[in-house]
């Protein structure tokens, strides 16, 4: 089965065919760097990270470009509020963006252009639009003439007569009187008093929001690209306007496939600062929610559907991830007990996997993983297959935790090793990897003195007999810090195991 993707442009699920053999060009709309990234950004960039990883896993050479909008009214307003420069605001939030994305295990784009660093290309693009009669200037402002592009509205399916002015919230009310048509949009904005500005043939000013992406796409990837990505909130007007201005200049299709992810709701309501349900990635991770838990939560839903964020849903995701993480961690923690080789490699080129590489069950599980991922990136289906792979490995891990080394499993050891390697390999396609907390990791990589543990248990028993419960609790807590859990049985005997 070939990879099939739902194309917003055609409203159909289509077989993906790249422009060049085994090469894929992708442009992803980036953030306006005026604040920290929120849960909606996490959702978008995690699912596109999975798309990128999957294409690479299938053997494509992928060039992934994602921009930074580093000049915008929101940035200027934030700079005024904080008493600093536009550049200081944007650079601070660019660094914060990188940290958040790195924490979530998102691969960094190959190129991350900034609007302020692409001004020559933006000015050149606007000049070409003017020369083709698709743009006009008015007292230092330059506008795109939507009536010059007969296909305007083909992405969103909107008719010009139905569209509303200020659809993106970025157009001032005073602009209407300056335009030939109320739906025309700004390519260049004339300088305002006390705002940063840049020189241009039309006077000092700064670029409009939409033009920067068109200029960056052409500069980094060419006239026509394979895939353009973004949130569904960008379909209109941003992506519609990108198509209009790019195709007016180049005379070529801007992107062959347009993919859009669904929005994030919080307790059934749209996430919004005005509603007080706005959640940043930084805030979530500071609440001890692990990055892989958040990634797991997001991948449980299909990327095109809305995602409802609730405490209950997040807790369920944490429980689900805990089980999968236990299986993924197996080879990291219990290599010596299982007598598995220390130099195990799970990064094997997928093309060498054949039906004879694993037993029939593992081969079929791998093929089912491919089938669901080829079906418009069905990550929820892929997670279900990972859980099938993980089930006997979790059982093995539980037995090892309780020191039942001789009861690990009835499955032959080689099969277990191959199963674990395949689990790690396929989980990596989704960007999921074992999380070993410092506490969890250290307790399994430190030699445990069983005599001292038994001595501590005896001391605790004496303390309990003497009704010194404070001391007994202190001993239990000190052992717990070492990863040792105590089980008091009815017959008075205390067992212990590594947690």
N, C-alpha and C positions, 0 to 999 in steps of 0.2 A: 504494500500500500504506500502511496506517495503522501507527502505532507500536504494537508489541506487547510487553508486559512480562510476565515470569513472576511471578505473585502468590503469595507464600508462604501467604497465607490460604486460597486456593482450590486451591493446588497445580496451577494451570493457567497457560498462557501466554495472556494476554487482550489484546484491543484496548484501548488506553488511551483513556479518555474522561474529560475533566475535569468537575468539578462545575459550573463556570462557563465559558462560552465563552471560549476563548483565555486562560484564567488557570489557573495551577497552584499549589497550596499544598503545600509540602514541609517535613517535619520530619526532621532527621537527628540521631541520638543522638551527642552529642559526647564529649569526653574527661573523665576524672577527672584533674584537674591536680595530680598529685603527682610527676610525673617527665617526662622528655623523651618525645616521640612516637617510636614505633618503626615498623618496616617494615609491620606490620599496619595501623597508622593511615594510612600513606601509601597502601596499597592501597585501603582503604575510601574515603578522602576524594578520591582521584584519580578513581575510577570514578564516584562521585556527582557530582563536578565535571563529568565528561563528560556525565552525564545532564542536569544543569542546563544546560550549554552547548548541548546538542542541542535541548532543549525551547525555549530562547530562540531558537536558529537557525531552528526550525520556526515561530516567530512567537508563541509563548506569552509572556505576562507571568508571570514566576515569582517567588513569594515564598519564600525559602529561609531556614529557621530552624534553627540548630544551637546546642545548649546547652553550657555549662561546668558540670560538677559540681565545685563549689569547697568542699564540706564533705563529708568522708567519713573513714572510719577510716584509710585509706591516707595521706590528707593529714595527719591528726593524728599518725600514727606518724612520718611524715617530719619534721614540725615538731619533735617531741620529739627525734628523732635529730639534727637540725641546730641545735637550740637556738634556734628562732625561732617565730613565730606561724603559725597556720593561713593567715592572709591573706597573709603574706609568701611562703609556699610556693606558694600558688595563683597569686598575681600574677606571680611569677617564671616559673612554667611556662606561664601564659597568654601572656606575652610571647614565650617560646620557641616556643610553638605557632604564633603568628602568623608568626614568622620562618621556621619550617620550611615552613608552608603557602605563604607568599609565595614562598619559594625554589622550590617545586615548581610554581608557576604556578597555584595553586588559588584560584579566585575567593572573596573573603571573603563569608560569609553576609550576608543582609540584616539579620538580627537575631541576636545571640549572648547570650541571657540567662544569668545566673548564678543558681544555686540560692539563694544568700544574698540576692539582690536580688528574689526572687519569693516571699518568705516569706508575705506577706499572701494571695497567691493560693493558696499551698499550704495554709495554715491554713483558708481558706475552703472549699477543695476537700474537705479531711478532714471538716470540720464537716457539709458536705452529705452525705457518705457515712454519717456517724453518724445523721443525721436520716432517711435512707432505710433504716436498719437494716443497712447493708452493712459497717459498721465498729463496733468496740467498744474501750473503753479499759480498761487494767488498770494501776493504780498509776503513771500518768504515761506509759505506752506506749499507742499506738493501733494496732490491727491491722485489716487487711481480712479479711473473712470470705469465703473462697473458695466455701463452700457456698451463699452467697447469690447467686452468679452462675452460672446453669445452663450457660452456654456456656464456662465456664472450661476451657481446654485446646484451643480450636478452632484456634489458630494453630500450636501445636507438635504437635498431634495426640496429646498425652499424656493418659492417663487418670489421675485423681487417685490411684487405688490404686497406680499404677506410679511415681508421682513420688517423688523422694527429697528429704528435708529437707537443707538447706544446699546446694542445687543451685548457687547462685551464689557460695558461699564467703563471703557477707556476713552470715550469720545465726549468732548465738552459740548455743552448746549450751544455755545456760540459758534461752533464750527458749521452748523447747518446752513447759515446764511452765506458762507464762503464757497460752498460746493455747488457744482452743476446739477448733481443728483444727490438726494439725501442719503443714499446708501454708499456713496463714494467714501473711501477711507484714506487716512493720512499715510503717506510714504515718508515725508519729511516734515518736521514741525519747526516753525520759526522760533528763534530764541525768545525766552521770556526773561524779564528782569530778575537778576540775582540767581539764575539757574545756570548750571554748566552747559556749555554749547560747543559746537564744532563747526569749522568752516565748511562751506559748500558753494556750488554755483548759484544757489538760490538765497544765499545769505547764511549767517550763523544760525545754528539750530541743532537738532538731534533727530535720529531716525525714528520712524513709527515702529510699532511692535511687530507687525506682520512682515515687513520687508526684510528684517534681519534674518529670518529663517530661510527665505528664498535665496538670499545672497550667500548664506553659509552652505546651503545644500549644493549650490552650483560650484562654489569655491572648493569644497572638500570632496564632493562625490560626482559632480557632473550635472548635465541637464536632466537626465532621467535616472531615477534610483529604483531599487527593487521594492523597498518597504519604507513607509513613513508611519511613525508611531505617535501615540498621544492618548490622553484621556478623552472620554466622550464629550466632555465640556468644551473641547477645542475644535470639534467638528465645524461649528459655526460660532463666530465668524473667522477664527484664526486660520484654520486649515482651508476653508473655502477661499479666503483671500490669498493664501499662499499659492493655491492652484491657479487662480486668476492671473496674478502678477507674473508667476514663473512661466506659465504657458504662453502668456502674451509676449514675453521677451524671447523665449527659446523656441517657440513653435513646436515644442515637443511635450509629451506627457510628463508631468512632474514625477509621479510615483505610480508604479503598477499595482501595488497593494497598499491599502490604507487600513491599519489596524487600530482599534480604539478599545480601551479598557473601561469597565463600568465604574460608577462612582461609589464612594464609601458613605454609608449612613451610620449614624450612632443612635442606637435604641429606636430604629425606624425613622429617624429624622435626618435630613441632609446635614452633613457636618458643616458647621459655620461658627465663626467667632461670635456673631451676633446672638446665636442661640446658646452660647456658653458650653458647647459640646466639642470644641476644637481640641484636638489632641496631637501633640508633636511626637515625633519618633524619639527625641531625647527624653521627653517626659515618660514615655512608656518604658524605655529601657532602664530609666532610673528607678522604676518601681520593681526592679528585679525580674522583669519579664525578659527571658532570654531572647537574643536575636533570632535563633532558630525557631523558637515558639511562635514569634511574630510571622516569620516566613511561612511556617507550616500553616498557621491560621489563614493567611492570605491565599495560599495555594489550594486550600480546601474548596474554594469556590471557583467556578469557571471565570476566566478573566473578563468576559464580556458582560457578565451579570453584576448587578449591584451587590455590594458586600456590606452586611449589617454587623457593626461592631458593638458587642455587648460584653459585659463582664462575664456572663455565663458562657458565651461562645468562646471567649478567650481562655477561660478555665478549662473548657472541654478540649480546646486545642493544646493547652499545656499538658493535659493528661495524655492526649494522643501522642504528642511529641515525646513525652517521657518514655513511653513504651518503645517507640521507634529508636530513640536515642540509646536505650539500653542495648538494643541489638547492634547498632552502629558502633558502640563503644567496646563491644566484646573483644575484638582483635587488638584494641589499643590497651586494654587493661589486663587481659588474661592470656596473653601470648605464651608466657612461660608455662602456665598450668596446662594449656592445650597442646603444648609442644609444637606450636605453629612457627614457621620460619620468621626471623626478625626483619628480613628484607622484602616482605610481601609487597607486591605492586598491584594496585587496583586501577592504575591508569593505563589500561590496555586499549590500543586502537580497536574500535568496535568492528572494523572490517575483518579482523582475524577470528571473531567469534563465529563458530559454525555449529551445526547441530551436534557434532561429535565432541565439542569442547566441554560440555557439561552433560549431566544426565538429561533425559528427556524433559523432566519437570522444570529444571532451571532454564533450559532452552526455551520452553514454551512460555515461561513467565517473562523472560526477556523480550520475546516476540510480542506478547500481549502489551508490555510496556510501550513498545514502539507503536503498536496499533492505536493505543489510546492517545499518545502524544501526537501522532500524525492526524488525529481527528480534532483539528483546531485547538491544539494544546490543551487537552483534557487532563489537567494536572490532578484533579480530584480522583480520576480513574487511575492515574499513575501512582498516587499515594496508596490506593487500595492494593495495588500489586506489590508495592514495597512492604506493606503490612503482611501480605502472604509470605513474602521472602523472610520477613523478620520473625515470624511466629516461633519456629523451633529455636532460633537464635536467642530469643527472649527467654524461652524455657531453660536453655543452657545457661544463660547469664544468671537467672534466678537460682539455679542449683549451685552454681559456683559461688554466688554471694553467701549462700548458707553452708558453704564448705562441703557440699556433697559432690566432690570431684568425681567419684566413681559412678555418679548417677546423671552424668551430663546429658546423655541422649542415646536413643537407640540408633540414630542415624550415623553412618560411618563418618569418621573424622575428616576424610578428604572431601566428602560432600558438604560437610559443615563449613569447611574452609572456603570452598568454591561458592557456597551460598553467601557467606559473609562478604567475600570479595565482590560478588555481583551486586549485593545490596549496597555496598559502599559506592560502587561504580555508578549504578543507576540513580542513587540518591544525589550524587554529585551533579548529575544532569539537571536536577532541580535546585541545585545550589545548597542542598542540605548536607551537613556534616556533623560528626559526633561533637557534642559539647561536654567537655570534662571540666567541671568546676575545679578551682584550686584545691578545695577541700577534698573533693571526690578523687581528683587525680593524685594528690600527694599520698593519700592513705593507701593507695594500691601500688605505689611505687616506693614505698618505704618498707624495709624488712620488719615484720611484726614479731616481737618477742612474746611467744605464747605463754611462757612461764610467768612473765610479768603481768600479763592479762589475768591469768588464773590467780596470781597473788592478789591482784587488785579486787577480784571477785570475792576472795576469801575475806579480805579486809572489809569489804562492803557488807558481807554477811554478818561479821562480828559487830559492825556498827549498828546494823538493824536489830540484832539480838539485844544490844545495849540501849536500844531505842534512841540512838543518835542518828536520827533520820536526815539531819542536815549533812552530816559527813557521808552518809550512804548516797545521798543525791549528788554530792560533789564528786564522788568517785564515778558514779554513772555518767555525769556530764563530762568528766575528763576523758573517759573512755570513748564517749560519743564524738568528742572532738577529733579523736584518732580514727573515726570511722567504725568504731566497734559498738554494735547494738547488743543489749542484754535482754534475755527472755527468762523471766522468773516463772518456773513451773509449779504446779500444785504440790508436788512432792518435796519442794524446798530446794531443788537443784536449779542452778542458774546456767543456762546455755548462752553462748555468744556467737555472733557471726559478723562478718565484714559487710557493712551497708553499702 
